[in-house]
Amino acid sequence: MKKLKFRIEAIIGDRYNSTVSLNKNEIHGWLLNMQKHDILKVETENEYWEDVPENLFELLKTNIKNENYEYTMAKGHLWLEMEISLEPEPKEES
């Protein structure tokens, strides 16, 4: 199954009064409530978005719900890395 690696940069809080650090549960909670305007950019090896398409945003949110990401945080900026499958999940037959 082919997967594509995404790098996401988001800002927590506002740009002038950002949060310095959060624990893992606080970060996950914030990510679950993240809005498109919180994302500064999304990159892959060959693509770059500052205005994230809705379908990509939904894929990112699904990965976040499933806790399928790694992160680092500094000075209110959160950098996520995640892999998303480019192929649909096989449907189980009953």
C-alpha positions as CSV (number, residue, x, y, z in Angstrom):
1,M,0.0,0.0,0.0
2,K,1.5,3.3,-1.1
3,K,1.6,6.1,1.5
4,L,2.5,9.7,1.2
5,K,4.3,11.6,3.9
6,F,2.8,15.0,4.9
7,R,4.4,17.7,7.0
8,I,2.0,20.2,8.6
9,E,2.8,23.5,10.4
10,A,0.2,24.9,12.6
11,I,0.1,27.7,15.2
12,I,-1.5,27.2,18.6
13,G,-3.2,30.2,20.0
14,D,-2.8,33.5,18.1
15,R,0.3,34.6,16.3
16,Y,1.2,37.3,18.9
17,N,0.3,35.4,22.1
18,S,1.1,31.8,21.3
19,T,1.4,28.9,23.7
20,V,5.0,27.9,24.5
21,S,4.4,24.2,25.3
22,L,1.6,21.6,25.9
23,N,1.6,18.0,27.0
24,K,0.7,15.2,24.6
25,N,-3.0,15.1,25.7
26,E,-3.4,18.8,25.4
27,I,-1.9,18.8,21.9
28,H,-4.1,15.9,20.8
29,G,-7.2,17.8,22.2
30,W,-6.2,20.9,20.4
31,L,-5.6,19.0,17.1
32,L,-9.1,17.4,17.4
33,N,-10.6,20.9,17.5
34,M,-8.2,22.4,14.9
35,Q,-9.7,24.5,12.1
36,K,-8.3,25.0,8.6
37,H,-7.2,28.6,9.4
38,D,-4.9,27.2,12.2
39,I,-2.7,25.5,9.5
40,L,0.1,27.6,8.1
41,K,1.2,25.1,5.5
42,V,1.1,21.5,4.4
43,E,3.9,19.9,2.4
44,T,4.7,16.7,0.8
45,E,7.8,15.8,-1.2
46,N,6.3,17.5,-4.3
47,E,3.4,19.6,-3.2
48,Y,2.8,22.7,-1.0
49,W,-0.5,24.2,0.3
50,E,-1.1,27.3,2.4
51,D,-4.9,27.1,1.7
52,V,-5.6,23.4,2.5
53,P,-8.2,21.8,0.3
54,E,-11.3,20.5,2.3
55,N,-10.8,16.9,1.3
56,L,-7.1,17.0,2.4
57,F,-8.1,18.7,5.7
58,E,-10.6,15.8,6.3
59,L,-7.9,13.2,5.7
60,L,-5.6,15.1,8.1
61,K,-8.3,15.2,10.8
62,T,-9.0,11.5,10.4
63,N,-5.3,10.7,11.0
64,I,-5.4,13.0,14.0
65,K,-8.4,11.2,15.4
66,N,-6.6,7.9,15.0
67,E,-3.5,9.4,16.6
68,N,-1.5,8.6,13.5
69,Y,1.1,11.4,13.7
70,E,4.3,12.5,15.2
71,Y,4.8,16.1,16.4
72,T,7.3,18.7,17.7
73,M,6.4,22.0,19.2
74,A,8.3,25.2,19.7
75,K,7.3,28.8,20.4
76,G,3.6,28.1,19.7
77,H,4.3,26.4,16.4
78,L,3.3,22.7,16.0
79,W,4.9,20.6,13.3
80,L,3.2,17.3,12.5
81,E,4.4,14.5,10.3
82,M,2.0,11.8,9.2
83,E,1.6,9.3,6.4
84,I,-1.7,8.9,4.5
85,S,-2.5,6.0,2.3
86,L,-3.1,6.8,-1.3
87,E,-5.3,3.7,-1.9
88,P,-8.7,3.2,-0.4
89,E,-9.0,0.8,2.5
90,P,-10.1,-2.7,1.2
91,K,-13.8,-3.4,2.1
92,E,-14.4,-6.5,4.2
93,E,-16.8,-9.0,2.6
94,S,-19.5,-10.5,4.7
